[in-house]
Amino acid sequence: MELLKNFIKYKSDSKGLKKETLELYRGDIKDFEEFIEKDLLEIKKEDILKYIEFLKKNYQPNSIIRKISTIKTFYKYLLEKRMIDDNPTEGITIEKAPERELETLELWEINNILDTCTKDYKGTRDRLVIKLLVETNLSINDILKIQISDLEMSSYEYIFNDDKGEKIQISEEVSKDLEYYVKNVRDKLFGGNSNLVFFGFSRQSFRARFIALGKKCGIEREITPNMLRNTLKTMVKYNDEINDEQFFLDLKEKYFKIGIGDD
């Protein structure tokens, strides 16, 4: 499939996209070709509209938006390379999915979960990850990428998110917790020469442990780790302050003053 191969190479060379993004492009075009069963150079607008109707019955709105966006990018590329005379995606638009209300946890629920964490090494780790999720607004994947060398370089005062080029200041309490974990707990759980703070811990493992903690402390509704980071994010979204960044910092300070993380 030389056409698709050249397109992926073009996107890789010109945009420097990640491998995962390029694989999404490849998969989206292949899915479209398999459905339409036509030469990609002979596609008409009606073919794409037919495909959209199929997607609406089988995919979530955000996935549909991504797939059609990929197809539009693909045919724009073909037009620029003069492989086609007309762009069959011209004039085709997809409505954005309605914004879902973020699911959050109440302050008392977070405190109860923290209180339920065991006092052993694994419980210490769980408690620290929960505090980081609440305070930094990072995802669990980002938390699991935190490196010891970065923490040491900043005297444990900042978290570095290399994927987004972010430098996030953390509270004095969490800074001390991180340093204690690295120096006194981490090697008791998983040895080795890894530079990762939470080496040997996976997103799936934390999710399972977090859900179990919620049930153990009496939270009846279904909870997920994402709800931790959504808590502060939602408060920032609905604040009336002009300076969102300062509001976020003030809010974090209030959160940790009134009890989150007190052992």
N, C-alpha and C positions, 0 to 999 in steps of 0.2 A: 504494500500500500504506500507507494512512493509519495503521493500527494500529502497524506497525513504526516509522513516522516519528515518531509521538507518543511511543513508548517511548524511542527514541534521544534525542529532545529532552528527555524527562524525566530520563534518565540524565546528559545533558550539563548540564542546569540544576541538578540537585540534588546531583550528585557532582563536577562539574567535571572529568570524565574527559578524558584526552587524545584527540585525533582518532583515533590509531591504535587505541586501546582501543574506541572507539565503532564503528569499522569492523569490528573483530572481532565485536562484538555483532551488528551488522547482518548480517554474513556467516553467522554461526552460525544465526541465525533463518531466513534465506533458505534455507540448506541444509536445515534441518529441514522447512520448508514445501514445498520442491521434492520431498523424499523422500516425505512423508506424503500430499501431494495432497489435503488437506482444509482446510476453513476453520479457522484457528487458534483460533477461539472454540469449536469443536466437538471439540477434541482430548480423547481419553480416555487413561487411564493405559496401556492396552494399546498405544496408538499410540507412546507414548514408549518403552516396553519393546521394541517392534519396531524402533524407530530405534536403540536402544542395541545390539541384536544386529547391525544393519547396520554401525554404527561399529566394533564390535570386529573386524570382518573387513577393515576398510579404513583404520583410523587407529591411531596410537600411543596408549598409555594416557593420556599427558598431554593430548593433543588431545581425547580422549573426555571426560576430566574437565572440560576447559574448555567444550566444547560443551554438555554436559548442565548445567553450572553456569549458563551463559547462558540456557538454556531455563527452568531453575528460577526464575531472576531475572525472566525475562519473565512467567511465569505468576503469580508473586507480585505483580508490578506490576498485572496484569490483575485479580487478586482484590482488591487494595487499591482499584482504581478501580471496582470492582463491575461489571466487564464480564463476569465469569464467576461462577458460584455455588460451584464447587468447584475446587480446585487439582489438576490431573491429575498433577503431579509429587510430590504428597504421599507420603512414605514411600519414594521412590526414592533409592537411594544408589549411589555408584560407588566401588569400592575404589581407594585411591591406588596409583599405580604404584610398584613396588619401587624403592628408592633405588639408583641405579647407582653403582658405585665410580668415583671420580674418576680419570681418567688423568693421570699426572704425568710429569715428566722427572727424571732423575737429575741430581745436581749436576755430574758430569763431562760429561753431555750438554749442559747449558746452557753450561758453559764452552767446550766444543768449538764450539758454534754461534757464540758470541761471538768466539772466535778466528778463525772462518772468515769473519766479516764483513770486507769489503774496507776499505782505509784511505781510500777516497775519500769524497766527501760523502754518497753514498747509503749506504755502509757505516756511516758515522758515525751517520746517522739510524737505520738498522736496529738498531745496537747499543744506542742510547739507548732505543728503543721496547721492546726486549727487557728491558732493565734495569727500565724502568718497569712492565712487566707483572709481572715477578717481585716487585718490591718493594712496589708499591701494592695488588696484588690487584684492580685495576680490569680491565674488559674492554677489548679493543682499540678498541671504539667510544667508550668513555669517554676513553681516552688520546688519541684523535684529536680530542676536543672541548676539550682543554686550551688555555686562552687566555693569550696573552703578558701582557696587562694584569693578570691574576690573579697570575701568577708575579712580575711586577715589584712588585706591591703587597705580596707576602710575602717579598721579597728572594730568590725562588727556593727557599724553604724548605718550601713547602706546595703540594700539588695540590688544587684545588677541584673537586668533583664536584657540579655544580649540580642534576643530576637527583635525587640522593639527599640533597642538603644536607650532603655530607661535606667535611671538611677533613683531608687526609692529609699527615702529615709525611714527608718523604723524607730519605734519608741525605745527608751532606755531599758524598759523591762524586757521586751522581746530581744533586744540586743544582748542582754545578759543571759537570757535563756538559750539563745543560739550558741553563744560562746561556751556555755556550760555543756550543752549537748555535744558539740564538736569535740571538746576536750575530755569529757568524762563519760559520755553515754554511747556515742556513735560506734566506737570500736568494740563495745560490748555486744552490740547487735550484729554488726557486719564488719569484719576486718577488711584487709586488702588495701591496695594503694590508690583507690579511686579518689579523685578530687571532689566528687559530689558529696554534699552534706548528707543527703538521704540515700546514699548508695544502698542498693538492695531492696528498696521500697518502690512499689509500683502504684500507678493511679488506680488500678483495679483493686489492689489490696487496701489502699486507704479508703476507697469508696465503701467497700464491704465493712470495714471496721467502723467507719463513721455512721453508716446506717444501723449497725448493731448497737452503737453507743446511744443513738437516738431512741431506739426501742427500749434499751435498758433503763434509760432515765425517764421513760413514760411518755415520750412524744408519740402520739397516735398516728398523726399524718405521715405520709411518705416524705422523707427528706433526702437531699443530695448535697455534696460538698459545694456545688455552685451556689447554693443558697447562702453560704457564708459570705462569699465575696459580693453577692447581690445586695446584702443588707446595707452596707455603707453606700454602695453605688446608687441605690434607690433614693436614699436620703439626700445625696448630693443632687440628684436629678430634679427633685422637687423643692429644692431650697430657693429662697428669693434673693440670695446674696449675689452680688455682681461677680465677686472673685470666687469661682468654684474651687480653685486649688486651695485657697486659704480656708474655705469652709470645710473642705475635706480634712485638712490637717487639724482644725479645731475639733471636728467631730470625732476623729480618731482619739484625740487626747481625752475628750469627755468619756468615750467608750471605756477606755482603760482606767480612767479615774474611778468609775462607778462599779468596777467589779470584774470585767472580763479578764480572765487570766490570773486572778488572785488564787494562789494555791492554798 
